[in-house]
């Protein structure tokens, strides 16, 4: 985002100190794309932005990339001041971090559709490759995307919704989220692929040849397309500012859930304003130090492990299955339906449809995807790679599986804890007592 203020954009030329003799710029993309040379944005990403080319792998962390570390520090400082001030301040920040990206998305759609070759990108976007449905990784990635975009099984929805009034129409809110979320993704797809279609048209190649998955799409394919537009600095800054807002919104939302969940378990942490601020600061410092492992020259290898395992579909699917079983089959679907109807004050056919999904459809889909994935991993050889060449050592993959185990083990352990303590009791339908337990942070007593 900061380099967008430089003219020309540093990732659009080969005149920088980090560029090699094998570099070619965006203006030569039509003649050089199929060659063995390296596009300028690739060299900017590998040699300057993350400097992954200075590392030989996950066991070679190298030195800290200081501009990344500074960016990480700024984000965590901003997160701290938003979160420890309380839910009201976080709610005000959300109005901007969530709504303003829609303005930018509309601008990118309008600009993208006016470019030559945009139809080629839109056609690629709207015509899926159905043969990929036989690959388990596609289903797991799709499930991960659904869980992530809806903030399911991470606690954010449960935490933030607990601040609602007891009589809040949760069915209406659920429908709003269900409808607006996929519409937002569809809008974003038009904004991205219209511009990528222009890039493919300029290079004279099919769209699938210029697209990379993961961070490469955001930080390599799209920026080089933006650099070819008039007013490229404006569009580059707008794009990266939008990505920053979306990422920042997700960060303080998840962090807020984590901190407030701990405060709910140990209410003494929120007893005074000073104690709450210090505890939040402690968590921020810890998270920042952990994040430093990902902003070294070999940090991208570490990030890829966390992205593959810690944020994997298997974790979300497992937690989702446990939530469905505990609420629908242990607490009881009938009682759960009565609780919702008592809260909203009326009966609805939509709740009946939700009940069918919770009871049959959701468990069936989750179990099928998990079984499909396990079968594929057992019957087929699988190498965990970064890019095309680097294969992760076994110990790195074991760390990834340990992260998954560590995230999930608390579910049975916590259940056993309550069983041993004899604290499994019938839960009353009047769940409005949460409003009494929860106190607004700004009413805390002073230090």
Secondary structure, DSSP 8 states (H G I E B T S, - for coil): -GGGGSSS-GGG-S-STT--TTEE-GGGHHHHTTSS-EEHHHHIIIIIIS-GGG-SSTT---SB-HHHHHHHHHHHHHHHHHHTT-HHHHHHHHHHHHHHHHHHHHHHHHHHHTSTTHHHHHHHHHS--GGGGG-HHHHHHHHHHHHHHTTTTSSHHHHHHTTS-TT--HHHHHHHHHHHHHHHHHHHHHHHHHHHHHHHHHHTS-GGGS--STHHIIIIIHHHHHTTSTTHHHHHHHHHHHHHHHHHHHHHHHHHHHHHHHHHHSGGGGSBHHHHHHHHHHHHHHHHHHHGGGSBTTHHHHHHHIIIIIT-HHHHHHHHHHHHIIIIIIIIHHHHHHHHHHHHSS--HHHHHHHHIIIIIHHHHHHHHHHHHHHHHHHS----EETTTEE--HHHHHHHHHHHHHHHHHHHHHHHHHHHHT------S-GGGHHHH---GGGSB--
